[in-house]
Amino acid sequence: MDLEFHQLDLRYEELRSRSPARERQLLSSLTEVGQQTPIVVVGAAETSQPIVIDGYKRVRLLGKLGQDTVRATAWDLGEAEALLLERMIRAGEADSALEQGWFLRELRDRFQLSGAELGQRVGRTESWVSRRLGLVAELPASVQRHVRMGALSAHAAMKYLLPLARAKRGDVERLADAVAKRKLSTRQIALLYAAWLDGNTKTRELILKEPSLVVRAHEQVRRARERPETPAQQMLSDLGALGRIVGRVEQRTGRGELRGLPAQEREEISHVISQTSREIRRLFERMEKEIEDARQEHT
């Protein structure tokens, strides 16, 4: 059967997060070949409108394409049973923990189901149900809204933003707004989370105000570390390390540490000084000759 959009009850639309990539793919398919799979609806006693159980992306995208109707099939089931059956059919799609929490909360609030009844309906323990409901309760609603709209991945929200929400709820809401606006990846959000844990008050304020700037700075440092050094950079680095070692030994000598050593240890150090001095002179003489030869060749 065909249903007009204004006839549909979309009360469960917010139980699933959006994926811009999947929606682009489906939009392309709908444009080329039209709707191939009907949406699923059920009737409800309190309304004459059919309630959409499955097919929210199709409804949304067909509307974007200017369609007035959508092809639908009706299940002869109660509302709760239809929701549970739809979840069972697409069990292989692996909902995020957050989406599972939304679903369980909806069943609990709308149908007055206890934790034990929810666990029995979805084939899980009561403690599993309690943990999922707890996640939804702890994560700020504004952060969950970004996940629903596809601007923030559920994985990033649960792994990185939820721990921050437990510490300071207001900060995580500001951070989620900034991250969602800039469409940062999960890897970039992980970087911000690490910087937040290691940072001081000023660093955290910068993360809240300019998360993209912090991400770029860290990625530049990472690329610099991964970039292989040229022979000149390696030699300069080694000479710099040599100079720093000389400086440390000079400081220790200036503090009179040599004078306080036993005669045997001073003799050992004297021997090493003579050997190291010869090696350094030989090295510098060779380097000066190489540099001079290179200058003559260039001329």
Secondary structure as GFF3:
##gff-version 3
##sequence-region A 1 299
A	DSSP	beta_strand	2	4	.	.	.	ID=ss1
A	DSSP	three_ten_helix	5	7	.	.	.	ID=ss2
A	DSSP	three_ten_helix	13	15	.	.	.	ID=ss3
A	DSSP	alpha_helix	20	33	.	.	.	ID=ss4
A	DSSP	beta_strand	39	44	.	.	.	ID=ss5
A	DSSP	beta_strand	47	54	.	.	.	ID=ss6
A	DSSP	alpha_helix	56	64	.	.	.	ID=ss7
A	DSSP	beta_strand	69	74	.	.	.	ID=ss8
A	DSSP	alpha_helix	79	89	.	.	.	ID=ss9
A	DSSP	three_ten_helix	91	93	.	.	.	ID=ss10
A	DSSP	alpha_helix	97	111	.	.	.	ID=ss11
A	DSSP	alpha_helix	115	122	.	.	.	ID=ss12
A	DSSP	alpha_helix	126	138	.	.	.	ID=ss13
A	DSSP	alpha_helix	141	148	.	.	.	ID=ss14
A	DSSP	alpha_helix	154	156	.	.	.	ID=ss15
A	DSSP	pi_helix	157	161	.	.	.	ID=ss16
A	DSSP	alpha_helix	162	167	.	.	.	ID=ss17
A	DSSP	alpha_helix	169	182	.	.	.	ID=ss18
A	DSSP	alpha_helix	186	198	.	.	.	ID=ss19
A	DSSP	alpha_helix	201	209	.	.	.	ID=ss20
A	DSSP	alpha_helix	211	226	.	.	.	ID=ss21
A	DSSP	alpha_helix	231	254	.	.	.	ID=ss22
A	DSSP	alpha_helix	263	298	.	.	.	ID=ss23
###
